[in-house]
Amino acid sequence: MLTILSITLAIATLLMLVIHPVTGVILLFISKPIIDATWDQPIVLEMPVTQIISGLVPIALLSRMLLANMDESLRAMPLRGLWILYVCYAGVFSLLIFYNQGPQSGANIFFRCLNGMTGFYMLQAFFHKAARLKIVLLAMVIGGLFPIGVGLYQIATGATWQAQNVEGISRNIGLYHDAITIRHYALQTILATLLLGSLFTHQHIVYSIGRLLYMATATIVMAKAYSKAGFLTLGIWAALWNGLQKRFVTISLMILLGLLVGTYYASQQLGDILQIFHKEIAFVDGKGDAHRTLNGRWYIWQTMFSEWVALDWLAKTFGSGKVALGAHNDYFQMLFHGGIVGLAIYVTLLGSIGFRILTNLREKVDPLTIAALMAFLCWLVDTIGLVPSSYSGYQWFIWGIIGLSLRRRALENAFVSVNTENTEIPNSISSHQISSTTREKEIPIGRFPILSDKTGV
């Protein structure tokens, strides 16, 4: 039954991406959590629906990227040059993998990279206007109902579909392949809910309470997946979201609540959380081996590095021609896939994105830019012990939020610049009047930076 539903949703989503991309992307964020639950049910060429849709989404949007009007064209996308370079070079090293390990392996790696640019493109192209932005955030919130609902059911009943353990503790991962998937959807739900509450005003207190309860539920479901990166990301997010907006009272209340909850659950829940970090705690205390931290990934990295050192200089420079999805580190994965050149391009792309976000924050702190920084740091955390560039849905979420933030700020700056240039200030006007005039000439409600529920699509 779930497979039939997934196939139906996938077909509807792909058709709408071609016919009306805005609706298609909205359907994509609603349906992908359901489709991902059928990861172990192959449909065509031993590929499940989740893998098929991950390959077809960028194809469906490719013509729109190249042929759309300027507002939705790839030419309007921030950092398009670096993304195009990244994808083009991915095509080069994917051909090496194609030659060494077959067409399916080569295509698999290429489309994983292409999905990064697709995610960066889709939200900034179709949802930079306020009303559309609200709809896609709602789609992310609605999409979270399925994984969070399944997670709550698992907590309440103890039902297990996939058995996965970490440090002797059973993880609740719902119907998904691993913990990163349910963690991804929980984080996506939390961030989308935060943005809805911050960007769109005039909402009843009942909605505010509902948002808080929904985020709390998503946090509980994610916590039961016992992901080290997830706990670290949540801590970073809480500090950034409240700290950058100078919500120090909120931070104090969160610390107090954390202490109260921690004391109440100390006998079990807190003990379980500390258990998954016990090797890291032992290392910090000087009682443990560093190689045993991070779930023993150091041994994997040592083996991979030894294998990479043994390669000839061509393979080291341009790529080994081997699939390295099991690297548990995005940089090692890229080093094997694209060599030193590929790693340099990837690191340059990440550095440029981070620099642009920090520059925007220095100019002005706003919720969408903070969300972009939160998403970016979430990505950086995951690049250490996982391979986030291999997950299509995760890339659509992370790069989508970041691309959207950069595009809106670029439009904002362009609008203010044009209006400032067209404003003539008399010689007799005072400095106070100058600043007042400048504020009045900023973009009005319903235009680029200021979000309003009444903004037209």
GIJO-V915452 format. One record per residue. N is the residue number from 1. PSI is psi as a letter, one per 40 degrees, with the letter a starting at -180 (* if undefined). Layout:
[[N;PSI] [N;PSI]]
This chain:
[[1;d] [2;d] [3;d] [4;d] [5;d] [6;d] [7;d] [8;d] [9;d] [10;d] [11;d] [12;d] [13;d] [14;d] [15;d] [16;d] [17;d] [18;d] [19;d] [20;g] [21;d] [22;d] [23;d] [24;d] [25;d] [26;d] [27;d] [28;d] [29;d] [30;d] [31;d] [32;d] [33;d] [34;d] [35;d] [36;d] [37;e] [38;f] [39;d] [40;e] [41;g] [42;i] [43;d] [44;h] [45;f] [46;f] [47;h] [48;i] [49;d] [50;d] [51;d] [52;d] [53;d] [54;d] [55;d] [56;d] [57;d] [58;d] [59;d] [60;d] [61;e] [62;d] [63;d] [64;d] [65;d] [66;d] [67;e] [68;i] [69;i] [70;d] [71;d] [72;e] [73;i] [74;d] [75;d] [76;e] [77;h] [78;i] [79;f] [80;d] [81;d] [82;d] [83;d] [84;d] [85;d] [86;d] [87;d] [88;d] [89;d] [90;d] [91;d] [92;d] [93;d] [94;d] [95;d] [96;d] [97;d] [98;d] [99;d] [100;d] [101;e] [102;i] [103;d] [104;d] [105;d] [106;d] [107;d] [108;d] [109;d] [110;d] [111;d] [112;d] [113;d] [114;d] [115;d] [116;d] [117;d] [118;d] [119;d] [120;d] [121;d] [122;d] [123;d] [124;d] [125;d] [126;e] [127;f] [128;e] [129;i] [130;d] [131;d] [132;d] [133;d] [134;d] [135;d] [136;d] [137;d] [138;d] [139;d] [140;d] [141;d] [142;d] [143;d] [144;e] [145;d] [146;d] [147;d] [148;d] [149;d] [150;d] [151;d] [152;d] [153;d] [154;d] [155;d] [156;d] [157;e] [158;e] [159;i] [160;h] [161;d] [162;h] [163;h] [164;h] [165;i] [166;h] [167;f] [168;e] [169;h] [170;h] [171;i] [172;h] [173;e] [174;b] [175;e] [176;i] [177;d] [178;i] [179;d] [180;d] [181;d] [182;d] [183;d] [184;d] [185;d] [186;d] [187;d] [188;d] [189;d] [190;d] [191;d] [192;d] [193;d] [194;d] [195;d] [196;d] [197;d] [198;d] [199;d] [200;h] [201;a] [202;f] [203;i] [204;i] [205;d] [206;d] [207;d] [208;d] [209;d] [210;d] [211;d] [212;d] [213;d] [214;d] [215;d] [216;d] [217;d] [218;d] [219;d] [220;d] [221;d] [222;d] [223;d] [224;e] [225;e] [226;f] [227;h] [228;d] [229;d] [230;d] [231;d] [232;d] [233;d] [234;d] [235;d] [236;d] [237;d] [238;d] [239;d] [240;d] [241;d] [242;d] [243;d] [244;d] [245;e] [246;f] [247;g] [248;d] [249;d] [250;d] [251;d] [252;d] [253;d] [254;d] [255;d] [256;d] [257;d] [258;d] [259;d] [260;d] [261;d] [262;d] [263;d] [264;d] [265;e] [266;d] [267;d] [268;c] [269;d] [270;d] [271;d] [272;d] [273;d] [274;d] [275;d] [276;e] [277;e] [278;d] [279;d] [280;d] [281;d] [282;d] [283;d] [284;d] [285;e] [286;e] [287;e] [288;i] [289;h] [290;d] [291;e] [292;e] [293;i] [294;f] [295;f] [296;e] [297;d] [298;d] [299;d] [300;d] [301;d] [302;d] [303;d] [304;d] [305;d] [306;d] [307;d] [308;d] [309;d] [310;e] [311;i] [312;i] [313;d] [314;d] [315;d] [316;d] [317;d] [318;e] [319;i] [320;e] [321;e] [322;i] [323;h] [324;f] [325;e] [326;e] [327;d] [328;f] [329;h] [330;d] [331;d] [332;d] [333;d] [334;d] [335;d] [336;d] [337;d] [338;e] [339;a] [340;d] [341;d] [342;d] [343;d] [344;d] [345;d] [346;d] [347;d] [348;d] [349;d] [350;d] [351;d] [352;d] [353;d] [354;d] [355;d] [356;d] [357;d] [358;d] [359;d] [360;d] [361;d] [362;d] [363;d] [364;h] [365;h] [366;i] [367;d] [368;d] [369;d] [370;d] [371;d] [372;d] [373;d] [374;d] [375;d] [376;d] [377;d] [378;d] [379;d] [380;d] [381;d] [382;d] [383;e] [384;d] [385;e] [386;a] [387;g] [388;d] [389;e] [390;e] [391;h] [392;d] [393;d] [394;d] [395;d] [396;d] [397;d] [398;d] [399;d] [400;d] [401;d] [402;d] [403;d] [404;d] [405;d] [406;d] [407;d] [408;d] [409;d] [410;d] [411;d] [412;d] [413;d] [414;d] [415;d] [416;d] [417;d] [418;d] [419;d] [420;d] [421;d] [422;e] [423;h] [424;h] [425;h] [426;i] [427;d] [428;e] [429;i] [430;i] [431;d] [432;d] [433;d] [434;d] [435;d] [436;d] [437;d] [438;d] [439;d] [440;d] [441;e] [442;i] [443;h] [444;i] [445;h] [446;e] [447;a] [448;d] [449;d] [450;h] [451;h] [452;i] [453;e] [454;e] [455;h] [456;i] [457;*]]
